[in-house]
């Protein structure tokens, strides 16, 4: 199998050098980290930026539009918030910094959003979502049903053979009473991407809010919220190279209109959150800018519709997406000496496995080893081969569609390497001999 790498070996090593714990954990144990969908490694520049923000910008906010104090350190807080908002604005190509803010987690922000939307409901409405969702994007809407603020939560089926959405079923669920259409950008279980453009067209033919859980999409490819025309998009910081916390984009004016309770900078009252989160996301975007410069020769005439840092992020994310496709190709197809996941008779893979359809998936791979408990496989990979993977239902509804209760998951990002993929495949293939 021929692999065409957008990153040179030298650049991959430079990328890995940006992440202090990508190869060796703090105990000194060398390992392969394939648990990125649960939380990525942290950039060193992010950790430094957070630390400096906590030390140097520890004073509470000034609220500079209607100042509550006059000293400089308080104004520094407000300045840092704006810096962070502009970073997310550029990352998502949002129209303005005030359309972005932070929250404790994706789950928390989606619950806040559901509560706010609930104030507009009469009990006759419905919510449409999918069987590919993380529970963070189902529990808030199910609670609306429990409180009798909606009639039902409707779940679009997924195709058992590849984990993709049954779009005909999706369309049939949407009607005049649909008030919310909310979908994941990418399945945290199988890596299957939702067809967001198609869903957008359906949503825009209704009066429904269009909400995207971008947690598993944002680390792997560029997202343009203006092009997507979603009303809200939420993503988690610790799955895109920073620490815990989350970010939300809301179409201009919606934060104010919905009066979302405890939404930082918007809902009243709201609690003061960790200002260092704004420093951390700024550092992530700086990293993407750095990466874009490393591959700039490949993108001289690309993304000309964007400019400045917005274009830098698009270049970096496109390079990441291309590189990760090669990782996925290697994971599924193996090489001349080592079979890929789809070629191992003792392994079942869930999701898209066709090498011609890599555009439809991100590099998360759900699988089971025949006649072995998931935990025993994970333990074997860790104790014998120093490979970290995750197991469980992974908070995802799709396990039921596949007729299983749990699965193993190996999830990659762009600091992982082809060599790591082959080491994982060899270890998994060796189980056949046991």
N, C-alpha and C positions, 0 to 999 in steps of 0.2 A: 504494500500500500504506500503510495506516494503522498507525503505531507508537505504542504507549502506554508512555511512559517512566516508570518508577518513580523514576528520578533526574532531578531538574531539571538544566538546563544549568549553573546555578550550583553545584549539588552535585557534578556531574561535574568541574567545574574545581577544587573543593575536594579531591575525591578525588585527582585527578591531581597536585595540589600536594603531596600526601603522599609522592609518589614522585619524587625529584629527577631521575631519568634517564628518565622516561616519554616525554618528547618530544624531548629533545636529549641525545646521548651525551656522554661526557666530552671528546671532541674538539671539541665545539661543532656537530656535524652534526645537523640536525633530521631526524628519521625517524619512521616508523610501526613500532612493535614488535609483530609478529605471530608471535613465536617463544616464547610463554609456556609451552607444554607442555614445552619443553626447560629452562626456568628463567625465573621472573618477575623483574621489577624489584624492587629492595629498598626497603622503606619507610625513610624517613629516621629515623623514631623507632626502628626496629630497629637501624640502623647506630649510632646514638648509644647505645642501650642496650648493644649488644655492646661498644663501645669502653669505656664506663664500667665494665662488668663485668670486662674484661680489665685495666683499670688498678687498679680499687678492690678487686676480689675475686680477685686473682691467686694467693693462697695456696691450698695443697691442702686437701682435705676433712678435716674433723674426725672424721666418723663419730660424730655426737653421741650415738647410743644406747650405744656403747661407746667413749668419747672416746680419741683417740690424741694429743691435745694440749689445751692450755687457753687458747690465745690467741684473741682475738676475730676476727681476719681469717680464721682457719681455719673458725670457726663461720659466718662470712659465706658461705663456699662452700656449706655444707649448707643454709643458709637460701635461697640462690639456687636450688639444686636443687629445693627444695620449692615455691618460687614458680613455677618453670617447669612442674613436674609438675601443679600445681593449674591452671595455664593450659591445658594440654592436656586435663586432666580436664574442665574447663568447656567446652572446645571440642568434645569428643566425648561429653559427658555420661557420662563414665566414673564408676564408683561410688566410686573412691578414688584419691588421688594415687599410691599405691604400685603401681597397675596401669599406670603410665606410666613410660617411661624413654627414653633416647636411644641412637643409634648413629651410625656414620660415614655410612651410606647405607641406602636401602631394600634394595638388593642385599645388602649386608653383613648386615643384620638377618634377611632371609629365609634366607640361607645358615646363619646361626647357629641359626635356628629349625629348619631342615631337619636339621642335624646333631643337635640335641637330640632331635627326634622320632625320628631314626634309631636312637637307643639303645633305643627301645621296640619296634623292628620285628624281624620274624623272617625276612623275605624272601618271605613269602607275600602281603603286602599290596600295594595299589595306591594311586596318587594320581590324583585327577580334577581337571583344570583345563580351560582353553579355548583356542581358536585366536585369541582376542582379547588374549592376554597379552603384556606386555613381557617380554623375556628374563630380567629380574630375577626374575620369578615362574615361570620354567620351568627355568632352569639349576640351581637348588638341588635340584629334584626329579629332574631327569635324572641328577644326580650320585648320588643315592640309588640309582637304577636301575643305574648303572655299578658301584657298590659292592655290587650284588646285595642291597641291603637292602629293595627292593621288586621286584615282578615287572614292573611297567610304569607309565608315566605315560600316562594316558588324556586325550585332548583332545576336548572337545565342539566340534562343528562350528559355524561361523557361516554365516548366510545370505548368499550372494554379493550379493544385490540390495540389502541394506541394512546388512550388518555385524552384525545382531543374532544372539544365540545361538539355536541350534536346541535348544530346551528338551526336546523329546522325546528327542533324541539324548543330551543331558546326563543326563537321568533314567536312560536305559538303561545308562550307563556306571558308575553307582553300584551297588555290591553289598555283600555282607557283609564283603568284604575291603578295602573302601575305608577308608583310614586318614586321608587328608587330602583335603579339598575346598577348593581355593584359587583365587580369582578376582580379577580386577581390578574395581574399582568402575566405572571408565570407561576405554574404550580410548584409549590415547595416540595412536593413529593416526587413528581416525575420529570420536572423541568419543562413540561409542555407549555408553550406560550398560548395565551388567549388571543384570538383574532380581534384586537382592539379596534381596528379601523371598521370592521364589519359591525361590531357591537356599537360603536359610536353612531353609525348610521341608523341603527335601530333605536338607540336612545334619543337621538335628535328628532326622531319622528313622533316623540311623545313629550309629555310635560314632566317626565321623570328626571330626578337628579342622576347624573352619570358619575359614578365613583369608581376609582381604580386603587386597589391595593398594590402598590408598586414595589413592595419590599423585595421580591425575588426578581424583578425585572431591572430595576435601576442599577445594580452592580454589574450587569452584563451587557447592556446596550443603551444607546441614547434614547431619552424620552423628551418629547416636545409637547408640553401641555397645551400650547396654543393650537398646534396642528391636531392634537388628539381631541381638543375641544371638550375635555372632561370638566366637570364642576369641581371635583376634588380629587387629589391624588395624595396618598400617604405612603411613606417609606420609613424604614428603620435604620438608624445610624450604625448600629453594631453589626449590620450585615453589609455595610459598605465602608469598611476599613476604619471605623471610629468606634466609640464606646456606646453604651446604652443610651436610649433616647430616640425620638422620632421626629419627623418633619412632615408638615402638611401644606399642600398648595390648595388654595380655594380661589375660584374664579372671582375676579374683582367685584367687590361689594357684598359677596355672599357671607363672609365672616360677620360683617356688620348686620346684614339683614336677618341672619339666623340667630344672632345673639347667643353664640355657643358658650355655654357656661364654662368658666375656668380655662378658656383658651388664651394662652399667653399673649398679651398685648392687645387682646380684642374683647374677650368675654369679661364681664364685670360681675363679681370680683374675680380676679385671677391670682393664683399663687406665683411667687417668684421662682423661676426654674433656674437650673444651672447655666449661667452665662457662658461657661466654658464650652458648652455644646456648639455655640455659634463660632467660637474659635476653631473647634475641631472640624466642622464642615467646611470652613474656609480653607483649612489645611488640606482636606481631601481634594477640593477643587484645584488648589495649587499643585497638588500631585498630578492631577489629570493634565494640567497645563504643561508641566514638566514632561509628561509622557508624550503629549502631542508634539513637542519639539523634537523628541527622539525619532519620531516617525514622519516628520514633516515632509521629507523628500517624496514620500509615497502619496502625499495629499495636496500637492501644489495647486491643483485646479478643482479640488473637492470642497463641498460645503460653502461655496461662495455666497450663498444666500444668507449666511451668518457672518458675523464679524467679531473681532476681539475674543474675549474669553469664552463666549458662547460657542464660537467656532472651534476653539481649542478643545473644549469638552467633547464636541461631536467627533472631532478627529480621534481623540484618545479612545472614546467609547467604540467607535467603529473598528479601530485596530484591536481593541480588546475582544470585541465580538468575533472578528475574523480568527484571532488566535484561539479563542475558546472553541470555535467550530472544529479546529484541528484536534484539540484535546478530545472533543466528543467523538470525532471520527476514529481516533486511536482507541478510545474506551470501548466503543461498540464493535470496531472492526479488527483491533489488534494489529499484529504485524506478521511477517513470514514465520516467526518462531513461536509467537504467543497468540493464542486465540483471543478474540474480543469477547465481550459479554454475551453477544448474540450467538457466538459459536461454541459456547460451553454447554454441553448437554445436561450438566447438573445445576444449571443456573436459569432462573426465569427472570426476565427483565420486563418492567412495566413502563409503558409510555412509548414514544416514537423510537423505533430502532432502525428505520430505513436511512441509510447513509445519504440518500438523495434528498432527505427532508430535514437536514440539520438546521435550516433556517427557521424551522418551527419549534425548536427546543433550545433550552439553555442547559449547561452541563451539570444537571442533577440527575442521578441515576438510582431509581428504586429497583431492588432486586431481592430474590430469595434463593437460598441454596437448598436443593432438594434433600430431604431427610436430615436436616440440621435445624436446630433452634437458632433464631436470629442472634440471640445473645452469644451463643457459642461461636458463631461465625465472627462476630465483632471482637470477641475475646481472643480468638485465634489470630485475627489480623493484627490486633494490638500487641499481644504478647510474643508472637512469633515473627512478626514482620514490621512492627512499629508503625502501623497504619491506623489512623483514627477515622472511624465512620460512625454513623448514628443509626439507631433502630427505634421502632415503635410505630404507633399509628401516625406519628409526626403531625398531630393536630389537623389532619386532613381528611375530609369526607370521602375521598376517592378510594381509600382502602376497601370500603364496602363494595364498590363497583367491581373491583378486581377479585372479590370473593376471599379476601384475606383480612386478618385482624391487624397484622403488623408487617413491616418490611424493613429491610436494610436500605440505607441511602449513602451513596458516595457523592459528594457535591464539591465541585471545583470552581476556582476563579482563576484570574489571569496570572497569578504568581505561581500556580502549579505548573508542572513540567511534563513533557512527554515521557521522560525517564521515570517519573513518579507513577504515571499511568501504567507503564509496562511492568513496573515493580508490583503494583496492585493486581494487575491481571495475572501475573505469574503466581502470586500468592493465592489468589482465588482458584486458579486452575489446578494448583497443587492439591487442593482439597479433594479433587476427583480421585486422587490416588489413595486417599485415606479410607 
